[in-house]
Amino acid sequence: MSQKFILNLIIDIGNTRIKAAIFENNELLQFIVFTTTAELLQSALFTDYAISHCIIGSVVNNIDAFIDQLKQCVKVLLFTHETPIPIKNSYQSAHTLGSDRLAGAIGGNFLFPNQNLLIIDAGTCIKYNFVNNKNEYIGGAISAGLNMRFKAVHTFTSRLPLLKVDEKFNALIGTTSDESIRSGAQEGAVAEIDGFINQYQQSYPDIKVLITGGDVNFFEKRLKNPIFADSFLILKGLNTILAYNFKKKF
């Protein structure tokens, strides 16, 4: 790119992937997935864009060296439980709360403020996060994601094979062992999510349900309940946190 802009770099380091995005204010300009932090540092992001600020949300440890290298290029904010946020965090063990869970909740609240929200992050784990209409993060639930279910069935049995998600499969009754595993893992996960949504709707009839994460496309096609799908919800939440802190002191 010949022209450069003052932009924000948003980094979400998950258990399996590193997601990075370039934002100009609230507009997402570019999204890239990396496998390692070294790959990110060597990317063209730093030559193509005049990045002013960066925020990192991470669910893994040992990223100090990466942060030190990044600080040589931009101003860096590491998102932790002590970082000021634009909503109230009422989680009782805030120091153990994953940055991805809270960032997704903030992203949902940014899009739909003053509403009861259930934010579902369907990635390595399936995470359920509730924000009430007072803009308070309350908590939720964590269960095994699709690939984790397949790995568990294979790892803790002697003969069952290791399978992967089959987007075309949607049978309730498996007529082979492979189909039975797929039905249990895939249809079971769909039933779980719909069941959680139904329970939340009983307590909060006006609740809005948002879904994000690596498997968002799989579930978006199969869930019976109305949902709002946004693959970039966590990145939008991190961008909102960065903007909030920049205005305050960053």
C-alpha positions as CSV (number, residue, x, y, z in Angstrom):
1,M,0.0,0.0,0.0
2,S,1.4,3.4,-0.9
3,Q,-0.7,5.4,1.5
4,K,-0.5,4.9,5.2
5,F,-3.0,5.6,8.0
6,I,-2.8,5.9,11.8
7,L,-4.4,2.6,12.8
8,N,-4.8,0.2,15.6
9,L,-3.4,-3.4,15.6
10,I,-5.6,-5.8,17.5
11,I,-4.2,-9.2,18.4
12,D,-6.1,-12.1,19.9
13,I,-3.8,-15.1,20.8
14,G,-6.0,-18.2,21.3
15,N,-5.2,-21.8,22.0
16,T,-4.9,-22.8,18.4
17,R,-4.6,-19.6,16.3
18,I,-3.4,-16.0,16.5
19,K,-5.9,-13.6,15.0
20,A,-4.8,-10.1,14.0
21,A,-6.8,-7.2,12.7
22,I,-6.2,-3.6,11.6
23,F,-8.9,-1.1,12.7
24,E,-9.4,2.5,11.7
25,N,-11.6,3.8,14.5
26,N,-14.4,1.1,14.6
27,E,-13.9,-0.1,11.0
28,L,-12.1,-3.4,10.4
29,L,-9.8,-3.0,7.4
30,Q,-7.9,-6.2,7.4
31,F,-8.0,-9.6,9.2
32,I,-5.2,-12.2,9.2
33,V,-4.7,-15.5,10.9
34,F,-1.2,-16.5,12.0
35,T,0.2,-19.7,13.4
36,T,3.0,-18.2,15.4
37,T,3.9,-14.8,16.9
38,A,7.2,-14.8,14.9
39,E,5.1,-15.1,11.7
40,L,3.1,-12.1,12.8
41,L,6.2,-10.0,13.6
42,Q,7.6,-10.8,10.1
43,S,4.4,-10.0,8.3
44,A,3.7,-7.0,6.1
45,L,1.4,-5.4,8.6
46,F,4.1,-3.1,9.9
47,T,5.2,-1.9,6.5
48,D,1.8,-1.6,4.9
49,Y,0.2,0.3,7.8
50,A,1.3,3.1,10.1
51,I,0.1,1.4,13.3
52,S,-0.2,3.7,16.3
53,H,-1.4,1.5,19.1
54,C,-1.8,-2.2,19.7
55,I,-3.8,-4.3,22.2
56,I,-3.1,-8.0,22.9
57,G,-5.6,-10.4,24.4
58,S,-4.1,-13.8,25.1
59,V,-5.3,-17.1,26.7
60,V,-1.7,-18.5,26.7
61,N,1.3,-17.7,28.8
62,N,5.0,-16.9,27.9
63,I,4.4,-14.1,25.5
64,D,6.7,-11.6,27.2
65,A,9.4,-11.8,24.5
66,F,6.8,-11.2,21.8
67,I,5.4,-8.2,23.6
68,D,9.0,-6.8,24.1
69,Q,9.6,-7.1,20.3
70,L,6.2,-5.5,19.5
71,K,6.9,-2.6,21.8
72,Q,9.8,-1.6,19.5
73,C,7.3,-0.9,16.8
74,V,4.1,0.4,18.5
75,K,2.6,1.3,21.8
76,V,1.3,-1.9,23.3
77,L,-1.5,-2.5,25.8
78,L,-1.7,-6.1,27.3
79,F,-5.3,-6.8,28.2
80,T,-5.5,-8.3,31.7
81,H,-8.1,-8.4,34.5
82,E,-6.6,-5.1,35.8
83,T,-7.2,-3.3,32.5
84,P,-10.0,-0.6,32.6
85,I,-13.0,-1.7,30.6
86,P,-16.2,0.1,29.5
87,I,-18.5,-2.3,31.3
88,K,-18.7,-3.6,34.9
89,N,-17.0,-7.0,35.5
90,S,-19.0,-8.8,38.2
91,Y,-17.3,-12.2,37.7
92,Q,-16.3,-13.4,41.1
93,S,-12.8,-14.7,40.0
94,A,-12.0,-11.9,37.6
95,H,-8.3,-12.8,37.6
96,T,-9.1,-16.3,36.1
97,L,-11.4,-15.0,33.5
98,G,-10.1,-15.5,29.9
99,S,-9.4,-12.4,28.0
100,D,-11.3,-13.8,25.0
101,R,-14.5,-14.3,27.1
102,L,-14.5,-10.7,28.4
103,A,-13.5,-9.2,25.1
104,G,-16.3,-11.0,23.3
105,A,-18.7,-9.8,25.9
106,I,-17.5,-6.2,25.5
107,G,-17.8,-6.5,21.7
108,G,-21.4,-7.7,22.0
109,N,-22.1,-4.9,24.5
110,F,-20.6,-2.3,22.1
111,L,-22.9,-3.5,19.3
112,F,-26.0,-3.8,21.6
113,P,-25.7,-1.7,24.7
114,N,-28.2,-1.8,27.5
115,Q,-29.5,-5.2,26.5
116,N,-29.5,-8.7,28.0
117,L,-26.9,-10.6,25.9
118,L,-25.8,-14.2,25.6
119,I,-22.5,-14.2,23.7
120,I,-21.4,-17.7,22.6
121,D,-17.8,-18.2,21.5
122,A,-17.5,-21.5,19.5
123,G,-13.8,-22.2,19.3
124,T,-11.5,-24.6,21.0
125,C,-14.0,-24.5,23.8
126,I,-17.6,-23.4,23.6
127,K,-17.9,-20.4,26.0
128,Y,-21.2,-18.9,27.1
129,N,-21.0,-15.3,28.4
130,F,-23.9,-13.3,29.8
131,V,-24.0,-9.5,30.0
132,N,-27.2,-8.0,31.5
133,N,-29.1,-4.9,30.5
134,K,-27.2,-2.9,33.1
135,N,-24.0,-3.4,31.1
136,E,-22.6,-5.9,33.6
137,Y,-20.6,-9.0,32.8
138,I,-22.0,-11.7,35.0
139,G,-20.4,-15.0,33.9
140,G,-21.5,-18.1,32.0
141,A,-20.2,-21.6,31.1
142,I,-17.4,-23.4,29.3
143,S,-17.7,-26.7,27.5
144,A,-15.7,-28.7,25.0
145,G,-15.6,-27.4,21.4
146,L,-16.1,-29.6,18.4
147,N,-12.5,-30.7,17.8
148,M,-12.0,-31.3,21.5
149,R,-15.0,-33.7,21.5
150,F,-13.6,-35.7,18.6
151,K,-10.1,-35.8,20.3
152,A,-11.6,-36.9,23.6
153,V,-13.6,-39.8,22.1
154,H,-10.4,-41.0,20.4
155,T,-8.0,-40.4,23.3
156,F,-10.0,-42.1,26.0
157,T,-11.1,-45.2,24.1
158,S,-9.1,-48.1,22.6
159,R,-10.7,-48.4,19.2
160,L,-12.6,-45.3,18.2
161,P,-10.9,-43.3,15.4
162,L,-9.9,-39.6,15.5
163,L,-12.4,-37.8,13.2
164,K,-12.7,-34.2,12.2
165,V,-15.8,-32.0,11.7
166,D,-17.8,-32.9,8.6
167,E,-19.8,-29.8,7.6
168,K,-22.1,-32.0,5.3
169,F,-23.1,-34.4,8.1
170,N,-26.3,-33.7,10.0
171,A,-27.8,-37.1,10.8
172,L,-29.3,-37.7,14.2
173,I,-28.9,-41.5,13.9
174,G,-25.5,-42.7,12.9
175,T,-25.5,-46.1,11.1
176,T,-21.7,-46.6,11.3
177,S,-19.3,-45.9,14.1
178,D,-17.9,-42.9,12.3
179,E,-21.4,-41.5,11.8
180,S,-22.3,-42.2,15.4
181,I,-19.2,-40.3,16.6
182,R,-20.1,-37.4,14.3
183,S,-23.7,-37.4,15.6
184,G,-22.6,-37.4,19.2
185,A,-20.0,-34.7,18.7
186,Q,-21.6,-32.4,16.2
187,E,-25.4,-32.9,16.8
188,G,-24.7,-33.0,20.5
189,A,-22.9,-29.7,20.5
190,V,-25.8,-28.1,18.5
191,A,-28.3,-29.5,21.0
192,E,-26.2,-28.2,23.9
193,I,-26.1,-24.7,22.5
194,D,-29.8,-24.6,21.6
195,G,-30.5,-25.9,25.1
196,F,-28.5,-23.2,26.8
197,I,-30.2,-20.6,24.7
198,N,-33.6,-21.9,25.6
199,Q,-32.7,-21.8,29.3
200,Y,-31.5,-18.2,29.1
201,Q,-34.7,-17.2,27.2
202,Q,-36.8,-18.6,30.1
203,S,-35.1,-16.2,32.5
204,Y,-34.6,-13.3,30.1
205,P,-37.3,-13.4,27.3
206,D,-35.8,-10.3,25.6
207,I,-32.2,-11.7,25.5
208,K,-30.2,-11.3,22.3
209,V,-27.9,-14.1,21.3
210,L,-24.6,-13.5,19.5
211,I,-22.2,-16.2,18.3
212,T,-18.6,-15.9,17.3
213,G,-15.5,-18.1,17.1
214,G,-13.8,-20.4,14.7
215,D,-16.8,-22.7,14.3
216,V,-19.3,-19.9,14.0
217,N,-20.3,-20.9,10.4
218,F,-20.9,-24.5,11.4
219,F,-23.3,-23.5,14.2
220,E,-25.0,-20.6,12.4
221,K,-26.4,-23.0,9.8
222,R,-27.7,-25.5,12.4
223,L,-29.0,-23.7,15.5
224,K,-32.8,-23.5,15.7
225,N,-32.8,-20.3,17.8
226,P,-32.4,-16.8,16.2
227,I,-28.8,-15.6,16.5
228,F,-26.6,-12.8,15.5
229,A,-23.3,-14.2,14.0
230,D,-20.1,-12.1,14.0
231,S,-16.8,-13.8,13.4
232,F,-14.9,-10.7,14.6
233,L,-16.7,-10.0,17.9
234,I,-13.6,-10.6,20.1
235,L,-11.5,-8.4,17.9
236,K,-14.1,-5.7,18.0
237,G,-14.2,-6.0,21.8
238,L,-10.5,-5.6,22.1
239,N,-10.6,-2.6,19.8
240,T,-13.3,-1.1,22.0
241,I,-11.1,-1.7,25.1
242,L,-8.1,-0.1,23.4
243,A,-10.1,3.0,22.4
244,Y,-11.5,3.2,26.0
245,N,-8.0,3.2,27.5
246,F,-6.5,5.5,24.9
247,K,-9.1,8.1,25.8
248,K,-8.4,7.6,29.5
249,K,-4.7,7.4,29.8
250,F,-3.0,5.1,27.2
